[in-house]
């Protein structure tokens, strides 16, 4: 399985000519993401949305229309995708609460709105299996960062959106609408059987590193 970060929050995973896009970056990155996917020459089966904030949904409709890939999203945010609108999440400390409030009050047009998805979406209500060639994708509802946050495990890899960060030593999310659910979400990730974690922001992490941070915070 080849896994690359394409741009921003968007990851691509592929094998034997078939692949998935995990999240879709900013709207300003849509043309670049489409070009990079075209260059790879893969048959894109799914666009897996870990959640629907603006920095993850920018190119989802453009890529869907160009490739015919199925869009998969947490059931709680399926209507957000169809409407092209998701509220900015709450910050997990005073500084990020200020940032979130400013975004909502000052410039909601650009940071809460994106191009609506016109095609049907696959809504994940409970743990669900999807086929990708000979591989299985496990869609695991996580919550925490947003109502519909979903993790996607493919073999020893799991994509978790913004439930985990990978920026320097910081892995606790800067924003979360349901912060009280983060402990349980991290527990689901640890229990997923994966070895490597791919956050929406920052570097790949090992599961051992998350477990160490989990034990320190919640143990």
Secondary structure by P-SEA (a helix, b strand, c coil): cccccccccbbbbbccccccccccccccaaaaaaaaaaaacccccccccccccccccccaaaaaaaccbbbbbccccaaaaaaccccbbbbccaaaaaaaaaaaccccccccccccccccccccccbbbbbcccbbbbbbbbcccccbbbbbbcccccccccccccccccccccccccccaaaaaaaaaaaccccbbbccccccccaaaaaaaaaaacc
